């Protein structure tokens, strides 16, 4: 089928907007390839340092035409999704030797668990940890020892950070290797029910802890369709991992076989391989649009309305929320995976998973099928199901969904649109995810209750102050204020109010978790309160309309009165838990719509200074 006209027009819009920045990016990557640091160009002393501990691999590493693969790992064994990576480097080295290559750990990057820091002070480091991961990736690759890169990462800010860093070394072929979701435990909907009972005081901490442990119970990603699993979907639909590798459980024969085939393929596409495929050529405007289409079709995390612009910018590509909103109107919602439905990613994978989604979207003309991928057969390979046969990964064409309550075809979707809406009004510009919201809650008009700290919302609830229709406004939560923490801890509280029959919505310049569901939320609102954005004018009792049908976030007061209002001054900055170390990043970042990255903001200024004189 021919390409959908909206997908085509949005892609053209992005290409035109990115013309200069993309040209400069590709010129810089060509400079890296032709003149940058690389193993054959290292002096003897440099190379000796890099191979001193390499034992039997030394002869190969000294040969300039050999292939050495750099591993960037985000392993730690506190984060369940990343715990399996502890064994990966040794395995990867063995798999590399099978095809005449070598591998070294180029470096490590921090891997923060937002589940641990949710509602805690550490969450204020979370978003800017993405920049730290990107810079850590760049530090590892700066040694110039590698002809290909294996990225080991799964969760939240980690995959975007790895890609942002690796894209500045885009002359190198790169593959992301996932570890997969944990097996299903306590159903997510039951976990959410227990959380709401706890908020109401109907169950104690022992019962809550029992439910949480039954839900998060082993190695692998959390099984709901939040940011971590959206990352995996996104990288697969961009063609940057082996086909159908996103959602295979850890510590299974197929998972290990997929890692092995990833390394064998990375050696083939490496700089000295037979089929060179640099990351800079794989991540182009069409691949970014494919990632956006996947996000919308599967009801993925709103965090990617920040991450996808940041990843794109690292490749010289500029997208905005208008692009996502336009695509959303054309891309139907094909899946119901918690929090949009009751089943988890394991069930989604069982009934067809990514191969079925990609096959459906491709047939409907909603994906660019002509992108360069890491797989030998190109994008068509990603519409195939993986299985294990005689210890080798084999592929068969994707089949239709086995359960239409979880995964549907494009022609009969759960919703006609992808559920990401650009919201605009006198309070600013933000994002709304409607895919998990019931029709009766898409429009909320209610008086405001304003807070400057998410914990004060819980206190007000416990004191009975929120027993009414209400738009809860939580401001001074943007990147410049406190690093833009997720406010997922509000979800059970607001969910209880909604279940009691009240019209409830959230309006914030902060973020919500990718796991947030049924409560309407206009988030990432900018300009943020910290810089004098209009959200800082809102007062308790103001009537506010949050309408996902019209895309409206409006304080319903007289325009003259609104214009005359003063903004509320910011609270003092919070210290402790290392937050003061990130003050520099908070002061120089870009807005959320541009990716909320201090690193990219400064990078773009430097590149603009140099202009086209890259060489």
N, C-alpha and C positions, 0 to 999 in steps of 0.2 A: 504494500500500500504506500502511496505517496505520503510525504511528511505533512503532518498536521500544520495548518496555516498559522496557528498561534505559536506553536513551537518554532516554526520557521521564522516568523516575524520577531519574536523575542530573541532568538539566536542572532539574527541580523542586527538587531538593536544593540546587543552586547558587543558584537564584532566591531561595529562602527564606533561605539563609545570607547572601546579598548584599543583602537588602532595604534595609537602612539605608544602606550605603555606596553602592549604586547610586542610590538616591533623591537622596543628597547630590551625587553626581557629576552627575547630570542637571540638578539645580538650579543647580549651578555653571556648567555649559555654557550653560544658558538665560541666566544672568547675563552670561556672556561675550558672547552674541549681542545681548542687549538693552542692555547698559550698558558692555561692555568696549571696549577700544581697537579702532578700525576706521578705514578710510581716510576715510569721510565725516565722522568726528568729529575728525580731526586738525586742529590749528591750521595756519594758512598757513605758518608757519615750519617746522613739522614736515613738512608735505607737500613743501615746497620742497626740503628736505634729501633726501627720499626719491626725488625725480624729477629731481634736478639733472643726472644723467648719462644721462637716458632719451631724449634727442634727439627723434625723430619720435613717440615714444609719449607725450610729455608731455600733449598735449591729451586723450587718452583717460584717462590717469591722473588728470587733474584733474576728470574728470566723475564724480560720485559714484555714478551708476547703471551705470558700466562694470564690466567684470570683469577683475581682475588676478590672475594665478595666481602663487603663491609656489613657488619651486623650492628644496627642501632637498636638497643633493647631498653624496654621500660619495665623490666622485671622487678617486682618485689613480692614477697609472700604474705604481705598484709592485705593486698588487693586480690580478691578471689579470681578475678578475670585474668590477672597477670601472673598468678602463682605458677601456672604450667610453663611459663617461659623460662623458668630456672634451668630446665633441661635442654632447651632448644639450641643454645650455641654449640654444645658438644654434638648434638644430632646433626645440626647444619654442617659442621665441619666434616663429618663422616659422609653426608650426602654430597657435599661439594667434591670430595676426593673421588667419589664414584664416577664423576664425569671429568676428572682431570683438573679440577679447580681447587682453590684453597679458600678459606674464610677466616676472618678475624673479627672480634668484637671491636667495632670502631669507637663505641662509647655508650654510655647509659644516659637516660633522661629520667627525671622524676615522674612518677605515676601517682596522681592524687585520686583518692576514692571519694567522690562526692557523696556517696552513701554514708561514709563515716563522718564527713564534715557538715552534712546537711543540718542547717539550723544552728551550727556552731561557728565560733569565730574564724576557724580555719577556712570556711567557705568563702571568705573575703579574699583569699589568695587564689581561688580556683580558676577564674577566667584568665588572669594574667600568668598562671602557670603554663598556659598554652604557649605564650611567648618564650618562657624559660625552656620549654621542651623544644621549640623550634631552634632556639639558639644553641641548646645542648646538642641537637642533631647536627647543626652546622659545625660545631667544635669537633665532633667526632669525624666528620667527613673532610674537614680541612686538612687532614694529614695527607690527602692525595694518594692513598695507598690502594684505591679500590676501582674496579671496573664495573661493579654492580652493587646494589644496596638492598638488603633485606631489612624491612622495618617490622619490629615486633611491638605491637600495641593494639589496644582495643577500645578503651573507655573514653568517655566524655571529651575532655580537652586534649587528650593524648594523641589520638589519630589526627585531628586537625593540626596539632603542633608538629608532629612528625612530618606530615605532608608539607607544611609551610617551610620547615627547615630543609627537607629534601629537595623541594622545588628550587631553592637557590643553588642547588647542585644538579639542576635538571638535565645536564649533559649526561648524567649517569642513569642507566636503566635501573628501575626500582620496582620491587614487589613488596606489598604488605602481606604479612603472614599472620592470620588470626589464630586464636586458641579455642574459640567457640563458647557457647552458652552452657551453664551448668544444667544438669538434668532437672526436670520440673519437680518442684517441691509443693509446699502449700499454695493453692491457687491464689493468684494475685488479688482477685476480688475478695476472697476471704481475709487475706492480710489487711486489705483496706478497711473491711468491716470491723475487724478487731481494733484497728487504729482509731476509728471513729467512736467505738464504744469506750476506748481508753480516754479519749478527749472529753467524753461526757461523764467520766467517772464511774462507768458501769462495769468495767473490768479493771483489775489491778495490774501493776507492772510485771508481775510474774507471768500472767496470761499474755501480755503484750510481748514479753521477751520470748516466750514459747513460740508465738506465732512468727516473730521475726526470724528466729533460728530455723524454723521449719521452712521458711521461704528462702532465706539465704543460707544454704546448707552445705555447699561443696565448692570445688574449684570450677571456675567459668564465670561468664558474665551473668548478671541478674537476668532473669528470664522475661521480664516485661520489655515492651518495645519503647525503651527510653533512648537516651543519647548514645549509649554504648552500642546497642544493637543497630541503631540508625546509622552509626559510623560504618558498621560492617556492610549494611545494605548499600550505602553510598559508595564505598570503595569498590565493591563488586560491580555495581552498575556503571561505574566509570572505567571498568576494565583494568584495575590496578592490582587485583589479586587473581588467583586461579579460579576458573569458573566453579560456581557452587561450593565455595569453600567457607562462606561466612558463618553458617549455623550448624556445623558439625561439632558434636560434643567433645570436650577434652578427653584425653587419655583413652581414645578408641583407635582401633587399627586404621580406620579411614582417615581420622585426623592426622595421624603420623604419616600415612601415605601421601596425604595432601601436602604436608610440609616438605616431604621428600621431592614430590613432583614440582613444587614451587622453586626449590633450590636448583633442580636440574634445569628447569625452564629459565631461571635467572641467569645461569651460566650461558645458555644459548643466546639470550638477548643482550648479554653484557657487551662492553666495548670491544672485547676481543672475541666475541661469539660470532656465530654464523648468521644471526638474525637480530641485529642491533636495534633496540627500541628505547631511545632515551625518554626519561620521564617528561621532559619539557614538550615532547611531541605527543605524548599520550594525553597529557592534561591540557587540552585546548578549550575553546569556547563551547564546542559541541559536547565535550565530556562534562563540563560544568553544568550545562543545561540538562544532560542526562541525570546528573546527581540531583538536580532540583526536581525533575519529573519523578524520580524514584521517591524522594522525600514526600511529595504530594500524594502519589498513588498509594503509598503504604501508611500514610498518617504518621510520619516520623516526627522526631523531636523538634520543637521550636528553637532549641539551641542552635540548630543549623541555619536559622535565618541570620545568625551572627557568624558561625563557623564557615559556611560556604562562601560568603563574600571575602572572608580573610584568606581562605585557601586559594580562591580565584586571584586575589590581588598578589599573592606570592608568585603566581604565574603570569602576572601582567594583565590580568583580566578583571574588568570592573562590572560588577552586577549590583543591583539594588533591590529593595523590597517591592518596587513596582514590577520588576521582572517576575518575581516569585508570585505576586498577586495575579498578574496576567496569566501565567502558566496555570495557576490554581483553578482559574475559571474554565480551563480546557482539559485538565487532567482529572479523571474521576478517581474516587476513593475505592480501591479494590480490596482492601483488607480490613478485618476487625481483629486487632491484636491488642491485648491489654496495654494501656488504659482505654483504648477505643472499643474494646470488646472484652470477653471473659477469658479467652484462650491466650497462651503465651507464644514466644517465638519458636519453641520446640514443636508445638502443634502446627504453627504456620509452616515451618520447614517440612513437617511430615506430610502435609496436604498438598505440597507443591513448591513452596518456598520461592526463592529468587528466580530459579529457572522458569517457573510458570509465569511469574510476574513479568519477567523480561520478554518471554515469548509473546505474551498478551499485548504488552505495550508496543512491542516492535510491529506486530501485525496491524495494530491500530494506527501506526504512523506517528506515535508519540515519543519515539526515541530516535536519536541519530545512530544508525547502524553502521556508519562508515568511519567510526573513530578508530584510532590505533589503540590496541590493547596489548597486554602482556601475553595473551594466549595466542598460540600459533595461528589458529583459524579466524582470528578477529572476533568481532562482537557476536557473531552467530554462535560461537562456542558457549556464550553465557546463557543461552536458552536451552541448555542441556543439563541433565541430572547426573551427578557423580556417584559411582559405586566402586566397590573393591572387587577385583577379579585376579586371583593368583598374585596377591600382594601389589598389584598395579591399579592405578586409578583409571577407570574407563567411563565413557560418557554415552548417554542415550538421550534422545530428544525429550524435552519436557512434555509432560502430560497435563491435561486439564486438571483443575482443582479437584481434590478428593472430598472436600467439604466446603460448600458454598456459604456456610455460616461464618467461615474464617477468611476465605479467599475466593473472589469472584472474577469473572471475565469483564473486560472493559465495557461490553455491550449491556451489562446488567449490574452495575456497581452498587455499592452501599449508598454512595452519594454521588451526585453528578459532578461535584467539584472536589478539589484536593484539600480544602479546609484551611488553607493559610490565607489570611486576609490582611491587606494593608489597611490600617485604621488611621483616620485623620479627623481633626477637629480643632477647636480652639485650645485644647489641652495639649496638642502636639501630634506626633506621628508615631505609630507603634504597630505591633503585630498581634494577631489573634488566631488561635488554632481552634477551628470549629468542629473538627472531625470526631471529637468525643463528646460534643455538647448536644443535648436534646433540643429539638426544635423550639420548645416552649421557653428555653432559656437563652435563645440567640439574641433577644433584645431585653435589656434590663434598664429600667429608669427608676432611680432611687436616690435618696439623700446620701451624701458622702460622709464617711467617717475617716478622718485623716490621721495617719501614724507616720512616725519617722523611724520606727524600729519594729521588725516583725514580731518580736517577743511581746510587745505591747498589745498586739492584736489578740494573742492568746489570753493575756490578762483581762482585756476588755470582755472577751467571750466568757471567761470563767466568772466574771462579775455580773453577767447578764446584760451587758450594755449593747449587745449586738442583736438582740431579739427583735428584729424588724427587717423590712426590705432595706438593703444597704449596698452601696458601692464602697468597698474598703480600698482606700487610697494609701499605698505604702510608697513614700518617696524618699529621696536621698539614698537611693539604692543603685544608682548608675555607676558606670566605670570610674568616673572622676571622684564620686563621693566615697565609695568603699569597695570598689572592684567588682561591682555588679554581681552580688551573690545570688544563687538560686533561692527562691522563697517557698520551696516545696513543702516546708513544715506547716505552711498555712492551709494546705489542701484538706486535711481531715477536719479542721475547725470550720472552714467555709463550707465543706461538704455537709457537715451536720446541720448548719443553718439552712442550706438548700433543701435537705431532706425534711426539715420541719415546715417547709412550705413557703419560705421567704424567697423573694427575688434577690439574688446575691451575685455580685461580680467583683473582680479585683482589677484595679488600675494601678500600674506601677512602672517606674523607670528601671526596675530591676528585672531579673529573669525568673522564670518558673522552670521546674525540672522537666525533662523529657517525659517523665512518668506522670505529669499532672494531667488530670482528666476532665471530670464532669463539670467543674465550676468555670463559668465564663471568665476570661482573663485577657485584658488588653495590657500587653507587656512590652518591655524595651522602649517605653515611651520617651521620646526625645523632642527637643533638647531636654536633658535631664535637669532635675531640680537644682543640683549642685552648681550648674552654670547659669542659673536664673531662668530656666525653662518655664513655660506656663503652668506646668503641673505644680510649681511652687506657689501659684496663686490660689489653689483650691482651698476652701474653708469647710469646716464641719457644717453639715446641713445643706450645702449646695446640692441642687438636683443635678444628677449626671446621667446622661444616656450613653450606654455602651451597647451598640447595635452591630452585630456581625452581618446582618442582612444588607445594610446601607454602608457599612464600613465607617461608622460614626463614633467618635469619642468626644463628647461635647458637654461642657459645663453650661447648664441652662440658666444663664444669668444675662441681664442686659449687656449688650456689647460695650456701651460706654462705661458701665461700671466695671466690667471685666478689664478693659484697657487701662482703667485708672488704678486698678489694684496694684499694691506692692507685692513683690515676691518675698516669701519667708526666708530669712537668712539661714545658711547651712548650720547644722550642729557641728561641734568640734570633731576633728578626726579621731577615730578609735585607734588605740595602741594595744600592743600585746599580741601574742601568737604570731609574731613576725610581720604583722601587718604594716608596721612602720618601714620595713625594708622595701615595700612595694610603692612607696610614696612617689617615686620618680615615674613609675609606669602610670600611676593614676593621673599624673599631671600632664602627660604628653600623648595620651591615647587619641584615637579617632572615635567618632560616634559609633553606636552599635550597628547602624545600618551599613557602615563601611567595614565592620568587622571588629571594632573595639580593641584594636591592637596598638600598643605604644611602639612596638618594634617596627610594624609596617608603616606607621605614620612617619617615623624618622627615616626609614629606608626610602620612602617615596620622595622625601625632601632632598635627600642626597642624590638620588637618580635624576631628579628634575634639574639639579644644579649641573650635573654632567651632561644631561641632554643626550643627543645622539652620538656623541663622541666617545662611545663605549671603549674603543680600542686605543 
